[in-house]
Amino acid sequence: MTPAARLSAAIEVLDVYLSGTAAEKALTNWARRSRFAGSKDRAAVRDIVFECLRKRGTYARLGLTGRGLVLCYSTENAALVDDMTALFSGEGHAPAPLSEAEEAGLVQTRDTASDEMTYNMPDWLSGALKSSLGDEAVDVAQALTERAGVYLRVNSSKGSVEGAITSLAKDGVIAVAHDVSNLALHVVENPRKVSASEAYTSGLVELQDAASQALCAGLPAAKRMLDYCAGGGGKVLAYGDLNDAALFAHDANPQRLRDLTPRAKRAGVKVEILTTKGCRKAAPFDLVLCDVPCSGSGSWRRSPEGKWSLTQAALIDLMEVQQNILREAADLVCENGVLAYATCSLFRQENEDQIAQFCDDNPSWSCTFERRFSPLDGGDGFYIAYLTQK
């Protein structure tokens, strides 16, 4: 596909998304219809679509359409801006030429920008971000418009950071150490080659965000650890690499755990998967980690569609789920154990406010530690709090 044809494809996908179809589904359906598109073409179209979603507020100045978003994207892309006439020529598979109104709109400047344009999220969310982060909110919002980095966790039981860097390089993957966590690597070249590399297939490295790694590395040592909202199991595997503990994993949706067993085998870690009933039977645990369902605002670089689809009602529902999980998990913790509450959210409503609410409702519990991880440090945004019984 030519660069112009890729822009046309992105316009088509974005129009389908804006009509109400999830972005991933719109991309998948386009790829199935477009057998002529190679892997590089599919990746390029995906990159354009996700860049437009990350900066949807800024790019919507010509109107909220696929064409409007892609036009604005193109004028801010150094590799495309000098070839706008050729790219938007209407010839072959290229998008139609620019109209006079579009040309005027692209060069028009505004004296003031709306919060949606500045923060690239709906106004009600930018308000929540400002009340949660204060003066840092604008910088964090800007960080969320940038493409997320690819991070790996070195499995220390399999080798060293230096050895992992060397092994990856042999397969064309260039990675450097990252200071957020001492086992974290930042992939700076050829991230799409990671899954086929010897370092990955042998279990020497695992895909995991750097801040998520730091969160796991800071968890207290325990003899029996339960990851209560385990999802794919990345956190329980990271914890098991650093601690000699009996490991257990649970998720309300067992399908999310389907890859955990092969991942654990590759990493050389034993994890017992428990049902909800099994958790109660196996309790108590010294450490119960609850990485609860949340807005995902700290990871909107990876999933930018989330900030445009989240509603106030949905956030309220999520907060109710979070409290329910805390209450359930508290019953699984031993007398001197730790209940760890985590989100990949930037919002106080899902973080500090939830901990305060739980402690008010359960006065025998108190918060002994809490920390935020900012997207400004390179990884995703996370929050972690430790709760213990008085």
C-alpha positions as CSV (number, residue, x, y, z in Angstrom):
1,M,0.0,0.0,0.0
2,T,1.1,3.5,-0.7
3,P,1.3,6.1,2.1
4,A,-1.8,7.7,0.6
5,A,-3.7,4.4,0.5
6,R,-2.9,3.9,4.2
7,L,-4.4,7.3,5.0
8,S,-7.5,6.3,3.1
9,A,-7.7,3.0,5.0
10,A,-7.3,4.9,8.4
11,I,-10.1,7.3,7.4
12,E,-12.4,4.3,6.6
13,V,-11.6,2.6,9.9
14,L,-12.1,5.8,11.9
15,D,-15.5,6.5,10.3
16,V,-16.6,3.0,11.3
17,Y,-15.3,3.6,14.8
18,L,-17.1,6.9,15.0
19,S,-20.4,5.2,14.0
20,G,-20.2,3.1,17.1
21,T,-17.9,0.1,16.4
22,A,-15.0,-0.6,18.8
23,A,-11.7,0.5,17.3
24,E,-10.1,-3.0,17.5
25,K,-13.1,-4.5,15.8
26,A,-13.1,-1.9,13.1
27,L,-9.4,-2.6,12.4
28,T,-10.0,-6.3,12.4
29,N,-12.9,-6.1,10.0
30,W,-10.9,-3.8,7.7
31,A,-7.9,-6.2,7.7
32,R,-10.2,-9.2,6.8
33,R,-11.6,-7.3,3.9
34,S,-8.2,-6.1,2.8
35,R,-6.3,-9.2,2.0
36,F,-3.9,-7.2,-0.1
37,A,-2.6,-5.4,2.9
38,G,0.6,-6.8,4.3
39,S,1.7,-6.9,7.9
40,K,3.5,-3.6,7.6
41,D,0.4,-2.0,6.0
42,R,-1.8,-3.3,8.8
43,A,0.6,-2.0,11.5
44,A,0.8,1.4,9.8
45,V,-2.9,1.8,9.5
46,R,-3.3,0.8,13.2
47,D,-0.7,3.3,14.2
48,I,-2.5,6.1,12.4
49,V,-5.9,5.2,13.9
50,F,-4.5,5.0,17.5
51,E,-2.6,8.3,17.0
52,C,-5.8,9.9,16.0
53,L,-7.6,8.5,19.0
54,R,-4.9,9.6,21.4
55,K,-5.2,13.2,20.1
56,R,-8.8,13.2,19.1
57,G,-9.6,16.4,20.9
58,T,-6.8,18.3,19.0
59,Y,-7.4,16.7,15.7
60,A,-11.2,17.3,15.6
61,R,-10.8,20.9,14.7
62,L,-12.1,20.2,11.2
63,G,-15.0,18.1,12.6
64,L,-15.3,14.7,14.2
65,T,-14.9,12.6,11.1
66,G,-12.3,10.1,9.9
67,R,-11.2,12.4,7.2
68,G,-11.0,15.4,9.5
69,L,-8.9,13.5,12.1
70,V,-6.5,12.1,9.4
71,L,-6.1,15.5,7.8
72,C,-5.0,17.1,11.1
73,Y,-2.8,14.1,11.9
74,S,-1.1,14.5,8.5
75,T,-0.3,18.2,9.0
76,E,1.4,17.4,12.3
77,N,3.4,14.5,11.0
78,A,6.8,15.7,9.8
79,A,7.1,12.8,7.3
80,L,3.7,13.8,5.6
81,V,3.1,17.5,5.9
82,D,5.3,18.5,2.9
83,D,3.5,16.0,0.6
84,M,-0.2,16.9,1.4
85,T,-1.0,17.7,-2.3
86,A,0.3,14.3,-3.4
87,L,-1.2,12.4,-0.5
88,F,-4.6,13.9,-0.9
89,S,-4.8,13.8,-4.7
90,G,-7.9,11.7,-5.2
91,E,-5.9,9.5,-7.6
92,G,-5.8,5.8,-7.2
93,H,-6.5,4.9,-3.6
94,A,-5.6,8.4,-2.3
95,P,-8.1,10.5,-0.3
96,A,-9.9,13.3,-2.2
97,P,-8.1,16.6,-2.6
98,L,-8.5,19.2,0.1
99,S,-11.4,21.6,-0.2
100,E,-10.9,25.3,0.3
101,A,-12.7,25.1,3.7
102,E,-10.3,22.3,4.8
103,E,-7.3,24.2,3.7
104,A,-8.5,27.3,5.6
105,G,-9.3,25.2,8.7
106,L,-5.9,23.6,8.8
107,V,-4.1,26.9,8.9
108,Q,-6.5,28.7,11.2
109,T,-5.2,29.4,14.6
110,R,-7.3,29.8,17.8
111,D,-6.7,32.3,20.5
112,T,-7.8,29.9,23.1
113,A,-8.2,26.1,23.2
114,S,-10.9,24.2,24.9
115,D,-10.0,21.7,27.7
116,E,-10.9,18.9,25.3
117,M,-8.3,20.1,22.8
118,T,-5.7,20.7,25.5
119,Y,-6.2,17.6,27.5
120,N,-7.4,15.3,24.7
121,M,-10.2,13.9,26.8
122,P,-13.8,14.9,27.5
123,D,-14.2,17.9,29.8
124,W,-15.6,16.0,32.7
125,L,-12.5,13.8,32.7
126,S,-10.0,16.7,32.4
127,G,-11.8,18.2,35.4
128,A,-11.3,14.9,37.3
129,L,-7.6,14.8,36.3
130,K,-7.0,18.4,37.4
131,S,-8.6,17.8,40.8
132,S,-6.6,14.6,41.2
133,L,-3.1,15.7,40.0
134,G,-3.2,19.5,40.3
135,D,-0.5,21.4,38.4
136,E,0.8,18.1,37.0
137,A,-2.4,17.3,35.2
138,V,-1.5,19.1,31.9
139,D,1.8,17.4,31.6
140,V,0.3,14.0,32.3
141,A,-2.5,14.6,29.8
142,Q,0.2,15.4,27.2
143,A,2.1,12.2,28.1
144,L,-1.0,10.2,27.4
145,T,-1.1,11.5,23.8
146,E,2.3,9.9,23.1
147,R,2.7,6.4,22.0
148,A,3.4,4.0,24.9
149,G,6.8,2.4,25.2
150,V,7.3,-1.4,25.1
151,Y,8.8,-2.7,28.3
152,L,10.1,-6.1,29.3
153,R,10.7,-7.7,32.7
154,V,13.9,-9.7,33.1
155,N,13.2,-13.0,34.9
156,S,16.0,-13.0,37.4
157,S,15.8,-16.7,37.9
158,K,16.7,-17.2,34.3
159,G,19.4,-14.6,33.8
160,S,20.7,-11.0,34.2
161,V,19.6,-7.7,32.8
162,E,22.9,-7.5,30.8
163,G,22.4,-11.1,29.5
164,A,18.8,-10.3,28.4
165,I,20.0,-7.2,26.5
166,T,22.6,-9.2,24.7
167,S,20.2,-12.1,23.9
168,L,17.6,-9.7,22.5
169,A,20.2,-7.9,20.4
170,K,21.1,-11.2,18.7
171,D,17.5,-11.3,17.4
172,G,17.5,-7.7,16.3
173,V,15.7,-6.3,19.4
174,I,17.5,-3.4,21.0
175,A,16.6,-2.7,24.6
176,V,18.1,-0.6,27.4
177,A,17.8,-0.7,31.2
178,H,15.0,1.4,32.6
179,D,15.4,3.1,36.0
180,V,11.7,2.7,37.1
181,S,12.5,-0.9,38.1
182,N,15.9,-2.7,38.3
183,L,14.7,-5.6,36.2
184,A,12.9,-3.4,33.5
185,L,14.0,-3.0,30.0
186,H,12.8,-0.4,27.5
187,V,12.6,-1.7,23.9
188,V,13.9,1.1,21.7
189,E,14.1,-0.8,18.3
190,N,12.1,-3.6,16.7
191,P,9.5,-4.2,19.4
192,R,7.4,-6.4,17.1
193,K,10.3,-8.9,17.0
194,V,10.2,-9.6,20.8
195,S,7.7,-12.4,20.7
196,A,9.8,-14.4,18.4
197,S,13.1,-13.8,20.2
198,E,15.0,-16.5,22.1
199,A,14.9,-14.3,25.2
200,Y,11.1,-14.3,25.2
201,T,10.4,-17.9,24.1
202,S,12.9,-19.2,26.8
203,G,11.3,-17.2,29.6
204,L,14.2,-14.9,30.1
205,V,12.0,-11.8,29.5
206,E,8.3,-11.1,29.9
207,L,6.2,-8.3,28.5
208,Q,5.3,-6.0,31.4
209,D,4.9,-2.3,31.9
210,A,7.8,-0.7,33.9
211,A,5.6,0.9,36.5
212,S,3.7,-2.4,37.0
213,Q,7.1,-4.1,37.6
214,A,8.0,-1.5,40.2
215,L,4.6,-2.0,41.9
216,C,5.3,-5.7,42.2
217,A,8.8,-5.3,43.3
218,G,7.7,-3.1,46.2
219,L,5.1,-5.6,47.6
220,P,5.9,-7.0,51.0
221,A,7.3,-10.5,51.3
222,A,4.8,-13.3,52.1
223,K,4.6,-17.0,52.5
224,R,1.3,-17.3,50.7
225,M,0.3,-14.7,48.1
226,L,-3.0,-14.4,46.2
227,D,-3.4,-12.3,43.1
228,Y,-7.2,-11.8,43.4
229,C,-7.7,-9.9,40.1
230,A,-4.9,-11.7,38.2
231,G,-6.0,-11.1,34.6
232,G,-3.1,-12.4,32.4
233,G,-1.0,-13.1,35.5
234,G,1.8,-10.7,34.9
235,K,1.9,-9.4,38.5
236,V,1.8,-12.8,40.2
237,L,4.7,-14.0,37.9
238,A,6.7,-10.9,38.7
239,Y,6.1,-11.4,42.4
240,G,7.1,-15.1,42.2
241,D,10.4,-14.2,40.5
242,L,11.4,-12.1,43.5
243,N,9.9,-14.0,46.4
244,D,9.9,-17.5,47.7
245,A,6.2,-17.8,48.2
246,A,3.3,-20.1,47.5
247,L,1.5,-18.4,44.6
248,F,-2.2,-18.3,43.9
249,A,-4.2,-16.6,41.2
250,H,-7.9,-15.8,40.8
251,D,-10.0,-13.8,38.4
252,A,-13.8,-13.2,38.3
253,N,-13.5,-14.0,34.6
254,P,-11.6,-17.3,34.4
255,Q,-11.0,-16.8,30.6
256,R,-8.6,-14.0,31.4
257,L,-6.4,-16.6,33.1
258,R,-6.2,-18.9,30.1
259,D,-2.6,-17.9,29.2
260,L,-1.3,-18.0,32.8
261,T,-0.4,-21.7,32.9
262,P,1.9,-21.6,29.8
263,R,3.4,-18.3,30.9
264,A,4.2,-19.7,34.4
265,K,5.7,-22.8,32.8
266,R,7.9,-20.7,30.5
267,A,9.0,-18.5,33.5
268,G,9.7,-21.5,35.7
269,V,7.1,-20.4,38.3
270,K,4.4,-22.5,39.9
271,V,1.0,-20.7,40.3
272,E,-2.2,-22.4,41.5
273,I,-5.3,-21.1,39.9
274,L,-8.3,-20.8,42.2
275,T,-12.0,-20.3,41.7
276,T,-13.9,-17.8,44.0
277,K,-15.0,-20.7,46.2
278,G,-11.4,-22.1,46.1
279,C,-10.1,-18.8,47.4
280,R,-12.3,-19.0,50.5
281,K,-11.2,-22.6,51.0
282,A,-7.5,-21.9,50.6
283,A,-7.6,-18.7,52.8
284,P,-6.1,-17.1,54.7
285,F,-3.2,-15.5,52.8
286,D,-0.4,-13.3,54.0
287,L,-0.7,-11.0,51.0
288,V,-3.8,-10.5,48.8
289,L,-3.2,-8.2,45.8
290,C,-6.3,-6.6,44.2
291,D,-5.5,-4.9,40.9
292,V,-9.1,-4.0,40.5
293,P,-11.1,-3.1,37.4
294,C,-10.8,0.6,36.8
295,S,-11.0,3.4,34.3
296,G,-7.6,2.4,32.9
297,S,-6.7,6.1,32.7
298,G,-3.1,5.5,33.5
299,S,-2.8,3.3,30.4
300,W,-4.7,5.4,27.9
301,R,-1.6,5.7,25.7
302,R,-2.2,2.0,25.0
303,S,-6.0,2.1,24.9
304,P,-6.9,5.7,23.9
305,E,-10.4,4.6,23.0
306,G,-11.1,4.2,26.7
307,K,-11.1,7.9,27.5
308,W,-13.7,8.7,24.8
309,S,-16.0,5.8,25.7
310,L,-16.0,6.1,29.5
311,T,-19.1,7.7,31.0
312,Q,-19.7,9.1,34.4
313,A,-22.3,6.3,35.1
314,A,-19.7,3.7,34.1
315,L,-17.1,5.2,36.4
316,I,-19.6,5.1,39.3
317,D,-20.3,1.4,38.6
318,L,-16.6,0.7,38.5
319,M,-16.2,2.3,41.9
320,E,-18.9,0.1,43.3
321,V,-17.1,-2.9,42.0
322,Q,-13.9,-1.8,43.5
323,Q,-15.4,-1.5,47.0
324,N,-17.1,-4.9,46.6
325,I,-13.7,-6.5,45.7
326,L,-12.0,-4.9,48.7
327,R,-14.7,-6.3,51.0
328,E,-14.4,-9.7,49.5
329,A,-10.6,-9.8,49.6
330,A,-10.4,-8.5,53.2
331,D,-12.0,-11.7,54.4
332,L,-9.1,-13.7,52.7
333,V,-6.3,-12.0,54.6
334,C,-4.7,-13.5,57.7
335,E,-4.5,-11.6,61.0
336,N,-1.2,-9.9,60.3
337,G,-1.4,-9.9,56.6
338,V,-1.6,-7.2,54.0
339,L,-4.4,-6.3,51.6
340,A,-2.9,-4.5,48.6
341,Y,-5.2,-2.4,46.5
342,A,-4.0,-1.3,43.0
343,T,-5.4,0.5,40.0
344,C,-4.0,1.7,36.7
345,S,-6.0,4.9,37.3
346,L,-5.0,8.5,37.7
347,F,-8.2,9.6,39.4
348,R,-8.5,10.2,43.1
349,Q,-12.0,8.9,43.1
350,E,-10.7,5.4,42.3
351,N,-7.6,5.6,44.5
352,E,-7.2,7.6,47.7
353,D,-11.0,8.2,48.0
354,Q,-11.7,4.5,47.7
355,I,-9.2,3.6,50.4
356,A,-10.6,6.3,52.7
357,Q,-14.1,5.0,52.1
358,F,-13.1,1.4,52.9
359,C,-11.4,2.4,56.1
360,D,-14.4,4.5,57.2
361,D,-16.7,1.5,56.5
362,N,-14.2,-1.0,58.1
363,P,-12.6,0.8,61.1
364,S,-10.5,-2.3,62.0
365,W,-8.4,-1.6,58.9
366,S,-6.0,1.2,58.2
367,C,-3.8,2.3,55.3
368,T,-0.1,1.9,56.1
369,F,1.3,2.8,52.7
370,E,0.3,4.4,49.4
371,R,2.1,5.5,46.3
372,R,1.4,6.8,42.8
373,F,3.4,6.0,39.6
374,S,3.1,8.7,37.0
375,P,3.2,8.4,33.2
376,L,5.8,11.1,33.3
377,D,8.2,8.5,34.6
378,G,7.9,6.5,31.4
379,G,5.6,3.7,32.4
380,D,1.8,3.6,32.9
381,G,0.1,5.5,35.7
382,F,-0.6,3.3,38.7
383,Y,-1.7,3.6,42.3
384,I,-1.0,1.2,45.2
385,A,-2.1,1.1,48.8
386,Y,-1.4,-1.4,51.6
387,L,-4.1,-2.1,54.2
388,T,-3.6,-3.9,57.5
389,Q,-5.9,-4.7,60.4
390,K,-5.3,-2.6,63.5
